[in-house]
Amino acid sequence: MNKNIIDFYLAASNIKNTIRTGWKDVNIPNEYIESVADHFCGCVILTLGVCSEKDYKELDFNKIVKMLLVKELHKVITNEMSIIKKEDKKKANEDAIRNILEPLKIRDELFKLYIEACELKTDEAKFVQKISKLESDLQAKKYELEGHFTLDAAKKDVSNYPEDLKEEILPQLKNASDGWILFDRKYYDEDEDFISLSKDIQNIKPIK
């Protein structure tokens, strides 16, 4: 039993050493790039804030936290792999999750939560996706305000978006984080709470 706990910890805690690769694509300096664990921690903090101030009492908080973690675990392995085909990536992610969860008795429960998070059919899964996007947007704004995310890097990033989104977002790109924020807004499914938060994040100004 003790070995199972330790083995799981040693595998899963590698999220502390696994970077969020999207930030490399917009030239965030290596020493400031957040880890997957940083993102998970930020999502839990943001979930606490949202659930405190908004009306999400019907959601299962414990389930959300588990889902937030398991959906990130595969990156410990798959971030280092060269995966091109969508179906290959899906299988690689699932295999990685199963491998990391293997020591635990609750591995089947947690794997089902990973699948649920990916399928986006339940309220908790949809909430987890929205929280993850919103936390990324807050981090983008934070990098911008700290001077690590430049407008030129943002424009280059947006130029790689699908044509329709590029045409929509590029004219609105006033600050470096705007591209990420506007792109992610489509994930909020007309949820006014998240749209309102997204707009307030976009409007954050530097403290003078």
Secondary structure, DSSP 8 states (H G I E B T S, - for coil): -HHHHHHHHHHHGGGGG-B-THHHHTT--GGG--BHHHHHHHHHHHHHHHHHHSS-TTS-HHHHHHHHHHHHHTHHHHTTS---SHHHHHHHHHHHHHHHHTT-TTHHHHHHHHHHHHHT-SHHHHHHHHHHHHHHHHHHHHHHHHT-S-HHHHHHHHTTS-HHHHHHHGGG--STTHHHHHHHGGGGTT-HHHHHHHHHHHT-----
